[in-house]
Amino acid sequence: MIRKPAWLPSQIEYDGDWHLFLNVSYAVFERDLKRYPKVMYHDHIVFIDKRLLDSDREEGFWHLISRKDQETGERLPDIERARKITWVRPIIEHFWADEVVEFDKDEGRRGVRSYLWLRDYDYVVILQKKRQRKSKIAFLITGYHVDRSYRRSLERKYRNRL
């Protein structure tokens, strides 16, 4: 078994109480990504999507704990994704660590995205740097548990990286 890096915190436990789990997950989001000090990726300040669309919680939060249903287009809770919300900031801050596979991929109209893949632990964080060269801003797109369907896509992106 692979030894977990000392810098990687425990996942959130889920005991079946969605309301409690949601509140704990959001508290982690607020602590790690919403409040100061800001998280840094290389020399870029990482910003989150603060839009409030159909909820009193930010879109950036929902992208870290839910998954888009391919048939309905609706975002549905993803427990494995949400349990690992504690990993987002540490992975960004440890992009240089041996356990993190860091690569950039040109996503066409979306621009170049940076992938921070904790391959041995099936988790990836995706960031988007602002297009202007002098800008020192990166947006947190998402972070998710890499299951079988995502693994094939991620492996392909890695092979075709910049």
C-alpha positions, 0 to 999 in steps of 0.5 A: 500500500502506498503511504499517504504524504504527510501534507495530505489531510484526512478525508471528511467522513460521511455517516449518511447525514447529508445535511451535516456532511454538507455543512462540514464540507462547506466549512472546509471550503470557507476555511481553505479557499474562501478566506485569507490568506489566499492559496497560491499556485506557483506565483498566481493567486487562486480565485474561486467562482463566487457566483450564487446561482440557485443556492446560498453557496458559491458555484465553486463549492458545488463544483467540488462536491457534486457531479454533472449528470450526463442525461439531465445536466443537473448537478448531483451530490458526489460523496467521494468528490465531497469527502476529498474537499480537504485535499484541494488546498494542500494539493495546490500548495504542494504541486511540486511534490513527487506525488502530484502529477502536474501538467498543462493541457490546451482545452481549445476555447477554454484555454490552457488548464493546469492539472494537479493529479494525485494519481495514486489517490485518484484525485485531481484539481484543475486550475485555469490561468488568466489568458493575459501573460502579465496576470497572476491569477488562476481560477479553481475550476474543480477538483474531483475523485478520479473514477474509471470513466474520468481516469481514461480521459485524464490519461489521454489528456496527460499523454497529449499535454503541452 
